[in-house]
Amino acid sequence: MTDVAVVGFAQAPNVRATNGTTNGVEMLVPIFQEVFSQTGLSKSDIGFWCSGSSDYLAGRAFSFIAAIDAIGAVPPINESHVEMDAAWALFEAWVKIQTGEVDTALVYGFGKSSAGNLRRTLALQLDPYSVAPLWPDSVSIAGLQARMGLDAGDYTEQDMAEVAARNRASAKGNPSAQISGAFDPQELLSEPYLADPLRAHDCAPITDGASVVVLASAERAREIRERPAYIGGIQHRIESGSLGARDLRRSASTEAAGTALGTDGVEIAELHAPFTHQEILLRRALGLGESVSVNPSGGALCGNPMFAAGLSRIGEAATQVFEGRAGKVLAHATSGPALQQNLVCVMEGRAW
């Protein structure tokens, strides 16, 4: 197999709302320029482009085609798209480089959640026959999952508040974060419920944003960046779309993906956990001990641009390798209700 590395990452500021269009062009143009500046590449150097977004979120058909305006019409490009988080677009790009057809790829994701009712829009991903017609919103479904874990004694509301406080404190060092600062877990617990047992701090904020990652074959990677983040392995799994057909107290698909890769030696992990209790579930599913630093960027709880947040976890983890803060990192992305689909990517720095 061809070794592939992450060599560039950039993201738009995570904000509650933007004035731009739902096709993401206004967010994408600046970060394309930023990642080209980082890597020394230009549009003509990219062998394959792949994006992740959702027509449902954008409220228009083929919104990803409109997003290509951010790339430009000349020269023509080799392009693809996935209707989900761009972490899965990165998987497609990784496979494309494996085929030997290209040696570079640019992956991007974008989402303007402020344009509609996100909680209602996400109900459209549920079973269309028996669940979606009831319009259960995404936060209420996560609340059901959290309640199951609380009642079973898997964690406490104090544990959940501590996850929120730690992520917000970590996000103080992330200029792209939407929420950051020092928060007392006890004060957070005094807030009212949003969807019992979830309070506002337990839920990722509604976010407009975008991110981009550049991949390269090992040979090209060494030319582009001094310390690339080599992808040691990437796996994704899916569980039943029926909420009653799986154990919501655990993430079996994350466990399977993590077991297939192995997590020994991981120093830093970026987990795509839109809810505090889900970070606890994911950490256990991946067997990450207390020595592993989780979400030094603040994670999705401090900025959750739909269809870009999972890709950002890969970019944030890779940055830890770029900057020499870790030798081996793990990134996780999720899609679907209550951790239905999960992708795990392990990256490392190498001495040549």
C-alpha positions, -999 to +999 in steps of 0.1 A: +000+000+000+010+036-006+018+056+025-003+087+027+002+117+050-017+148+060+004+178+050-020+208+055-050+219+075-070+251+077-104+260+091-128+289+090-137+306+123-165+286+140-193+311+145-230+311+154-240+326+120-225+339+089-240+362+063-228+341+034-246+317+011-254+281+020-229+268-006-199+277+016-180+296-010-173+326+013-159+304+040-139+282+016-120+307-005-099+321+024-090+287+038-080+273+004-056+302+002-044+296+037-036+259+031-019+267-002+003+292+016+011+265+042+021+239+018+035+259-011+011+241-034-013+257-060-046+246-075-028+229-104-008+208-080-039+190-066-046+157-082-080+151-066-106+172-048-132+157-025-159+174-004-184+166+023-216+185+028-254+181+028-281+193+004-306+189+032-286+214+054-281+238+025-318+236+015-310+232-022-301+204-046-265+199-057-252+225-033-218+210-035-216+219-072-221+256-062-193+252-037-169+244-065-171+281-074-145+285-045-121+264-066-125+281-099-133+268-134-098+267-149-079+244-150-105+216-149-104+194-118-109+158-108-136+160-082-159+139-060-183+144-031-199+126-001-232+135+014-218+133+050-190+146+071-159+154+051-139+129+072-155+103+049-144+124+019-109+122+033-113+084+034-122+085-003-092+107-011-070+083+008-082+055-013-077+075-045-040+080-036-037+043-028-047+035-064-016+055-076-038+077-099-028+108-080-002+118-054-020+148-038-056+154-027-075+183-012-105+175+011-130+201+023-162+202+042-187+230+050-220+236+067-242+266+074-263+253+102-278+288+110-298+288+078-325+266+092-337+246+121-308+222+127-325+200+153-354+194+129-332+190+098-312+162+114-345+142+120-344+135+083-315+111+088-337+088+109-357+057+098-380+072+072-409+048+080-413+046+117-391+073+133-386+103+111-424+109+107-424+116+145-398+143+140-377+135+171-350+162+173-312+154+175-308+168+210-337+148+224-323+116+209-290+124+225-308+130+258-323+096+257-289+081+251-274+102+280-303+091+303-296+054+297-260+059+307-268+079+338-294+054+350-270+026+345-243+044+365-219+047+336-212+083+345-228+112+364-240+147+355-209+159+373-187+139+349-205+154+320-201+190+333-164+183+339-160+173+302-177+206+291-155+227+314-123+209+303-131+213+266-139+250+270-107+256+289-087+239+262-104+259+235-089+291+249-058+283+228-078+277+196-085+310+177-112+292+156-133+281+186-168+294+190-169+289+228-140+290+252-131+301+287-128+290+323-160+275+337-168+260+371-185+226+367-207+233+397-220+265+381-227+247+349-248+222+368-270+250+381-281+258+345-316+246+334-321+215+313-323+218+275-334+182+270-333+164+303-306+153+313-287+176+288-280+212+296-268+238+271-231+231+280-237+194+273-245+201+236-223+213+208-233+248+197-250+255+163-221+265+141-213+278+107-179+268+095-157+249+070-123+231+070-098+218+046-071+191+047-044+183+021-032+147+017-001+136-002+017+103-009+048+097+013+072+108-014+054+141-021+047+146+016+084+149+025+087+176-002+058+196+012+062+195+049+091+189+073+070+168+097+040+153+079+014+133+098+014+099+083-018+079+083-010+047+100-045+034+096-081+045+090-112+025+096-149+032+096-180+012+107-217+017+107-244+004+130-282-001+125-302+030+117-329+017+142-322+032+176-338+002+193-316-023+175-284-012+192-270-006+227-269+031+230-247+029+262-218+019+240-204+026+206-198-008+190-188+007+157-161+029+173-149-001+193-146-022+161-127+005+142-104+012+172-096-025+177-088-029+140-063-001+142-049-005+177-046+026+199-014+017+219+010+046+220-016+073+212-007+105+230-034+129+218-069+122+206-094+145+189-129+130+194-159+142+175-183+142+204-212+167+199-225+159+235-205+156+267-217+120+275-206+109+240-170+119+247-171+096+278-185+068+256-160+073+229-130+074+252-141+041+267-148+025+233-113+034+222-096+023+254-080+057+259-064+060+293-059+091+315-025+097+300-041+105+266-049+142+261-084+145+246-095+174+225-068+200+232-086+221+205-118+221+225-135+196+202-170+198+188-184+211+221-167+244+213-175+246+176-195+221+156-198+230+119-219+203+104-201+182+078-167+197+086-163+190+124-151+154+118-126+165+092-114+192+116-107+165+142-083+149+117-067+183+109-064+193+146-048+159+155-024+162+125-014+196+136-001+182+169+023+160+148+032+189+125+042+210+154+061+183+172+038+181+203+030+144+197+044+114+179+012+095+176-023+108+175-059+096+169-088+114+153-124+103+153-155+114+133-191+105+137-222+108+116-259+099+122-280+098+154-264+087+187-230+078+172-244+056+145-215+058+121-179+062+132-145+067+116-111+064+134-078+076+119-044+071+135-015+093+125+021+095+134+053+114+128+082+095+113+120+100+113+136+097+079 
